[in-house]
Amino acid sequence: MFDYYLRLALRRCRQNLAMVGLLVLTMAIGIAATMTAMTIFGALAGDPLPGISPHLYVATMDAREAVDKDNPDYKQPDSWLKLGDAKALVDAHRAPQQLALAQSLTTMDSPDGKHSEQAWGFMAYGEPLGMLGVPLRFGRPWTAQELAARAPVVVIDSDLAQKLFGTADAVGRSVLLGGKPFRVVGVTVPWKPHTVFLDLQRNQGNPQGSNDEFFVPAEAALDAGVGPFTSGECGKGAPVIGFQSAAVQHCRWLEVWSRLDTPAQVADWRQFLANYADAQRAAGRFVYPPQPKLYGARAWMTLNHVVPDDVRLNLMLAGAFLLLCMVNVAGLLAARFLRRQADVAIRRALGASKRTVFAQHLVETGILGLAGGVLALPLTWLGLWIVRLQPVSYAEAAKFSPGVFGALLLFSLIVGLLVGVLPAWRVCRQPPALQIKVA
């Protein structure tokens, strides 16, 4: 029966190519605009580390001390903590995995001085590779003993290793950070989250970020004079320090993340965080109520507006435009179907049920929707290409992929069926006797 409906629909589409072309073009434009906006929004608003980031939580609290009192620039409890507080939370081991980190931009030199590269990476206290799912290509992560001993070790990615040494396998070699040699203990594959969510206070306005090319123990980096990209929050009474300085003893600059797999673990860690913050307040360190909170990765991204407001606005406008296109297509389909009302009435009089008439017209609208999707394919590609040419921070997210192609075809079929429901239902409900009499 479906084959018959399909052949009948194709034959009727050929009877009025101008009307069919208008229907298909109207749907294609609306679908392409929506798919372009949805592709960009999905790339930015999805899980930054699929399978991993849904279990990651960041701690926030008002950890201001006396030097921060009455600081007018402080807006709300944030994620930056002093090194001592960050170490205390990580060393408590109240979560399956925990990590303190801060982003850094530093220059790495080969020992012979022939190669020098500026690289983005993370200063970390804890074990970042396993917690963040960074895949190792060669070597190993640093050990707990090396971390405690402030050993000068580093993990770099294969691209940085290739630039510095001409080979990806740089395990055992040394790089210079701050003029001090650090031994390479591991080499990772090039890695970065789909969307920035770590250390967001240093990554405002750049949702795509860049590859993180190294991980280094935070205290070992400070010993070598390598500091975070910015000093964080140092308070009015702290000494003035320069850009990327390692003199951050009086600053809050580290962010603490934990992997929590169950609601019970989340509740336990939240209670531990509250107890720790209250203890520091009772001891006189924190001068304001600490208001400790835990945020999941997606909630943290939403709170910090990682997805730019114009991306959300474009998605809403595209959806409204698609709705307008669907209303127009539904009107054209109703006119198209009602023109053949006499034919439908004869079929009904010969025994065709409302269900079969409805299904036959719905198959026709589904074909029109798929045709609109095929035409929307180059239009979507064109839209994404235009976005990539714009000077916006999310231009890199405008990429066409096989997943987008599959979603586009499915979306176009759904749109075709939706716009055809009302016209098809209307035509199959007309009383056949009146139409036969008129005919």
Residue pairs with C-beta under 8 A, 6 or more apart in sequence:
1 356
2 363
5 359
5 360
5 363
5 364
6 363
6 367
8 360
8 364
9 360
9 363
9 364
9 367
10 367
12 340
12 364
13 20
13 364
13 367
13 368
16 336
19 332
19 336
20 368
20 371
22 332
23 329
23 332
23 333
23 336
23 368
23 372
24 368
24 371
24 372
24 375
25 372
25 375
26 325
26 328
26 329
26 332
26 372
27 325
27 326
27 329
27 368
27 369
27 372
27 376
27 412
27 415
27 416
27 419
28 372
28 373
28 375
28 376
28 379
29 325
29 376
29 379
30 321
30 322
30 324
30 325
30 326
30 415
31 322
31 372
31 373
31 376
31 380
31 408
31 411
31 412
31 415
32 376
32 379
32 380
32 382
32 383
33 318
33 321
33 322
33 383
34 318
34 319
34 321
34 322
34 411
35 376
35 380
35 383
35 404
35 407
35 408
35 411
36 318
36 380
36 383
36 384
36 387
36 398
37 311
37 314
37 315
37 317
37 318
37 319
38 315
38 318
38 407
39 380
39 384
39 397
39 398
39 399
39 400
39 404
40 311
40 314
40 384
40 387
40 394
40 397
40 398
41 307
41 311
41 312
41 314
41 315
43 194
43 195
43 394
43 397
43 398
43 399
44 195
44 207
44 208
44 306
44 307
44 308
44 311
44 394
44 397
45 195
45 301
45 306
45 307
46 194
46 195
47 53
47 54
47 194
47 297
47 298
48 193
48 194
48 195
48 196
48 197
48 297
48 301
49 56
49 132
49 133
49 193
49 194
49 297
50 194
51 133
52 132
52 133
52 259
53 193
53 197
53 297
53 298
54 296
54 297
54 298
55 259
55 260
55 261
56 131
56 257
56 258
56 259
56 260
56 296
56 297
57 257
57 258
57 259
57 260
57 266
57 269
57 294
57 295
57 296
57 297
58 79
58 255
58 256
58 257
58 294
58 295
58 297
58 300
59 79
59 81
59 89
59 256
59 257
59 258
59 273
59 292
59 293
59 294
60 77
60 78
60 79
60 292
60 293
60 294
60 295
61 77
61 81
61 273
61 277
61 286
61 290
61 291
61 292
61 293
62 77
62 286
62 288
62 289
62 290
62 291
63 80
63 81
63 82
63 85
63 252
63 277
63 280
63 286
63 290
64 71
64 74
64 235
64 286
64 287
64 288
65 235
65 285
65 286
65 287
66 237
66 287
67 234
67 235
67 236
67 237
67 238
67 250
68 74
68 233
68 235
68 236
68 237
68 287
69 287
70 236
71 233
71 235
71 236
74 233
77 290
77 291
77 292
77 293
78 201
78 233
79 200
79 201
79 255
79 256
79 300
80 201
80 232
80 233
80 252
80 253
80 254
80 255
81 89
81 100
81 252
81 254
81 255
81 256
82 251
82 252
82 253
82 254
83 100
83 125
83 218
83 219
83 248
83 249
83 253
83 254
85 252
85 280
86 100
86 125
86 254
86 255
86 256
87 100
87 125
88 276
89 98
89 100
89 256
89 273
89 276
90 98
90 99
90 100
90 125
90 126
90 256
92 98
92 272
92 276
94 258
94 268
94 269
94 272
95 258
95 259
95 260
95 265
95 269
96 259
96 260
96 261
96 265
97 126
97 127
97 130
97 131
97 258
97 259
98 126
98 131
98 256
98 257
98 258
98 259
99 124
99 125
99 126
99 127
99 128
99 131
99 132
99 256
99 257
99 258
100 124
100 125
100 126
100 218
100 254
100 255
100 256
100 257
101 122
101 123
101 124
101 125
101 126
101 128
101 198
101 199
101 218
101 254
101 255
101 257
102 122
102 123
102 199
102 202
102 218
102 228
102 229
102 232
102 253
102 254
102 255
103 120
103 121
103 122
103 123
103 198
103 199
103 202
103 203
103 212
103 228
103 229
104 120
104 121
104 122
104 123
104 216
104 221
104 226
104 227
104 228
104 229
104 244
105 118
105 119
105 120
105 229
105 244
106 118
106 119
106 121
106 177
106 178
106 221
106 226
106 244
107 116
107 117
107 118
107 119
108 116
108 117
108 118
108 119
108 156
108 160
108 164
108 175
108 176
108 177
108 214
109 115
109 116
109 164
109 175
109 176
110 116
110 164
110 165
110 175
110 176
111 173
111 174
111 175
111 176
111 181
115 163
115 164
115 165
117 160
117 163
117 164
119 156
119 160
119 213
119 214
120 210
120 211
120 212
120 213
121 156
121 212
121 213
121 214
121 215
121 216
122 128
122 198
122 199
122 212
122 214
122 215
122 216
123 216
123 217
123 218
123 221
123 222
123 226
123 227
123 228
124 215
124 216
124 217
124 218
125 147
125 217
125 218
125 219
125 254
126 147
127 141
127 142
127 144
127 147
128 134
128 141
128 215
129 136
129 141
129 155
129 186
129 188
129 215
130 141
131 257
131 259
134 188
134 191
134 215
135 188
135 189
135 191
136 186
136 187
136 188
136 189
137 158
137 168
137 187
137 188
137 189
138 168
138 169
138 170
138 171
138 186
138 187
139 155
139 171
139 184
139 185
139 186
139 187
140 185
140 186
141 155
141 185
141 186
142 151
142 153
142 155
142 185
142 186
142 217
145 151
146 153
146 185
146 217
147 217
147 219
150 217
150 219
150 220
150 223
151 217
151 220
152 177
152 180
152 181
152 182
152 183
152 220
152 223
152 224
153 182
153 183
153 184
153 185
153 216
153 217
153 220
154 175
154 177
154 182
154 183
154 184
154 185
154 214
154 215
154 216
155 184
155 185
155 186
155 187
155 188
155 214
155 215
155 216
156 164
156 170
156 175
156 184
156 186
156 187
156 188
156 213
156 214
157 187
157 188
157 189
157 190
157 191
157 211
157 212
157 213
157 214
158 168
158 187
158 188
158 189
158 190
159 190
159 211
159 213
160 213
160 214
161 167
161 168
161 169
161 170
161 184
161 187
162 168
164 170
164 175
165 173
168 187
169 187
170 184
170 187
171 184
171 185
171 186
171 187
172 183
172 184
173 183
173 184
174 181
174 182
174 183
174 184
175 181
175 182
175 184
176 182
177 216
177 221
177 224
177 226
178 221
178 224
178 225
178 226
178 246
179 224
179 225
180 223
180 224
180 225
182 216
182 220
182 224
188 215
190 211
190 213
191 211
191 212
192 209
192 210
192 211
192 212
193 209
195 207
195 208
195 209
195 301
195 306
196 203
196 206
196 207
196 208
196 209
196 306
197 297
197 300
197 301
197 306
198 255
198 257
199 255
200 300
200 301
200 304
200 306
201 232
201 255
201 304
202 228
202 229
202 230
203 209
204 304
205 393
206 393
207 306
207 307
207 308
207 393
207 394
207 397
208 393
208 394
208 396
208 397
216 226
218 254
221 227
221 246
222 246
222 248
224 246
225 246
226 246
227 244
227 245
227 246
227 247
227 248
228 244
228 248
228 253
229 244
230 243
230 244
230 253
231 241
231 243
231 245
231 248
231 251
231 253
232 248
232 251
232 252
232 253
232 254
233 251
233 252
233 253
234 241
234 248
234 250
234 251
234 252
235 250
235 251
238 250
238 251
239 247
239 250
241 247
241 248
241 251
258 269
260 266
260 269
266 294
269 294
270 292
270 293
270 294
273 292
273 294
274 292
276 292
277 286
277 290
277 291
277 292
278 290
280 286
280 290
281 289
281 290
295 303
301 307
308 392
308 393
308 394
310 392
311 394
322 415
326 415
326 418
326 419
329 419
330 419
330 420
330 422
330 423
333 365
333 368
333 419
333 420
333 423
333 424
334 422
334 423
334 426
334 427
336 423
337 344
337 361
337 423
337 424
337 426
337 427
338 426
338 427
340 427
341 427
341 430
341 435
342 435
342 436
342 438
342 439
344 357
344 427
344 428
344 430
344 432
344 435
345 430
345 431
345 432
345 433
345 434
345 435
345 436
345 439
346 432
346 436
346 439
347 357
348 354
348 357
348 428
348 432
349 432
349 433
349 436
354 428
354 429
357 424
357 427
357 428
358 424
358 425
358 428
361 420
361 423
361 424
361 427
361 428
362 417
362 420
362 421
362 424
364 420
365 416
365 417
365 419
365 420
365 423
365 424
366 413
366 416
366 417
366 420
367 416
368 416
368 420
369 412
369 413
369 414
369 415
369 416
369 417
369 419
369 420
370 409
370 412
370 413
370 416
372 412
372 415
372 416
373 408
373 409
373 411
373 412
373 413
374 409
374 412
376 408
376 412
377 405
377 408
380 400
380 404
380 408
381 400
384 398
384 399
384 400
385 398
387 395
387 398
388 395
388 396
388 398
388 399
389 395
